[in-house]
Amino acid sequence: MIYHVLRSAPAGGDGSPQHPFSTISQAAERAMPGDTVQIGDGVYREWVSPRNGGLGNNQRILYCNAPGAHPVISGAEVLGGWQHWQGRVWRAQADNALFGSYNPYADEIFGDWYDGLGQTHHTGEVFWNGTALYEAASLQALLDPPAAPQQTMRWFARAEAEHTVFYADFGGGDPAGACVEISVRPFCFFPRQTGVGYLTVRGLTICQAATQWAPPTAFQAGAIGPHWSKGWIIEDCCIHDSKCCGISLGKKRDVKDNAWSLDPAKGGAQTYTEIVFANLQDGWCREKIGGHILRNNEIYNCGQAGIVGCMGGAFSTITGNHIHHINIRGEFSGAEMAGIKLHAGIDVVIERNIIHDCNKGIWLDWEAQGAAVRGNVLFRNDREEDLFLEVCHGPCLVENNVLLSARSFLNVSQGTACLHNLFAGKVLAVPDTNRFTMYHRPHSTQVGGVMLIYGGDDRVFHNIFVGSTRQVWQDGAYGTACYKAYSHEAAAKGMDNDTPTADLGRTLPVTARENLYLNGAESWEHESKPRVLPDFRAEISVEEQDGHLWLCTNLDEIADALDAWRVDRVTTAQLGKAFEPDQPFENRDESPYTADTDLLGRPRPQKTWIGPFEGSCRRVRLV
């Protein structure tokens, strides 16, 4: 059955084409497996909480835009009645009945690994013609000159018994004639209950949700998300201006949420470990949770993460998304901030995404076992790095990526295979022997053991490393010289819980071969057959033209050298197994892996080029 929704329709419709519903929630109460909810133009100011899920990939419930329509689900409401108060500051108030049981202006952002940078922040937001203002620390601070030039538009709110009073400086502007909105709902499209699986959400704009901070040790909110269920598809959507996170593939509520912040007697790593085991006992497995597809979405202007997830994102595919301007306003800080931030990304595939102008690009933290990061282009994520793998035991595949930020790759893990990437920023590899972290049985959520991260167990084959004169980072290296303190022995011994503290500096063996070094990038002394072109000056950039992003390189000029240095395609047999989980570098369906395509999807012959391109790469359109 197809239910029709049109915002401008009169109340009392039955969902038919002649009498459509006026809210999406009306259809969400009725839709059953196999049904479609077709949504017309309009701004739908509601929290859509689907009652029912589908029964599988062949019996989904589809929520989609009507042909040619551009519907918006907003977590905000228009606030009028602004009166001039003092100086450049205007005043208005909202009846607290507008917020129902949740007032974002009384709800402080809080949680493990959160840092408010000395200021209290709330989950609510004020928007001027769609642009979010900055929250002032106090009413007096709102009257004072802004601390930073970009913070000329600011707000402050005070929640009272019956009303919430808003004060705002609109950059000297008059709110008369402008659209001033306040975010009032914690979600836009998010089931209230868990286990609502197999929904497809397509072609919607989802924005302005008053989302709470989303650490791995607490319930993870997002403007849209499956809320601990199975098999969602979110595609061709635009998700923006969520206070913390855009899409959540994250954790459900647990009794120990934010236990570390509430009682720091135990460390954050220990409380996270306890939550993982608690969720395993409560049924976390690939048959019930995860396996989502996020594709071809644009995600931007979120304060913490574009996509966040802990455990609930396992076995998912994140592909073709354009993620940008995440956590760049500098209002608050902490961990858990990136374009994509996942804990327990078991068998996750992250491919063909364009990620730029974020705090970090991709951050896989704990248990990225069987994960594949391939064919992504990341740039201008210069506050931190393009890719961060933290305390993962592998196997993790990093293939065909172009990483252009000041620091390309921070590897605080082991069991990583880096194949055919282009690294134009610094690379840093370090162990972590302070935390015992989990590894799993192959392609499963079941824990196989816990161990320290000694570092190493990496394979670094057929990449291009490009040096730079940028001195942004004092640590790391342009090239595999970042492994200078690592072992290259054929086997590691004594790496168990009884290893004496004095031996914790030992690392698992690393293998590097046939990488290309340009612009002064340096190879590891133990690499086999490094390739160097000292007289060629590589130029790699991203250009913006006519509303599109283009990747531009001059690597075509060394085509003869790349032809002369052709390398064998890499396979599962050559990569072997990651040491701790004893798991092969294979596809998540357990079939053998072969490096048989390039960044653009072109087939690689048996003898292929070094780097992410097999053939011409002078100018490539990204978005």
Secondary structure, 3 states (H helix, E strand, C coil): CEEEECCCCCCCCCCCCCCCECCHHHHHHHCCCCCEEEECCCEEECCECCCCCCCECCECEEEEECCCCCCEEECEEECCCCEEEECCEEEEEEEHHHHCCCCCCCCECCCCCEECCCCCCECCCEEECCEECEECCCHHHHHCCCCCHHHCEEEEEEECCCEEEEEEEECCCCCCCCCEEEECCCCCECCCCCCCCCEEEECCEEECCCCCCCCCCCCCCCCECCCCCECCEEECCEEECCCCEEEECCCCCCCCCCHHHHCCCCCHHHHHHHHHHHHHHCCCCCCCCECCEEECCEEEEECCEEEEEECCCCCCEEECCEEEEECCCCCCEECCCEEEEEECCCCCEEECCEEEEECCCEEEECCCCCCEEECCEEECCCCCCCEEEECCCCCEEEECCEECCCEEEEEECECEEEECCEECCEEEECCEEEEEEEEECCCCCCEEEEEEECCECCEEECCEEECCCCCCCCCCECCHHHHCCCCCCCCCCCCCCCCCHHHCCCCCCCEEECCEEECCCCCCCCCECCEECCCCCCCEEEEEECCEEEEEECHHHHHHHHHHCCEECCEHHHHCEECCCCEECECCCCCECECCECCCCCECCCEECCCCCCCCCCEEECC
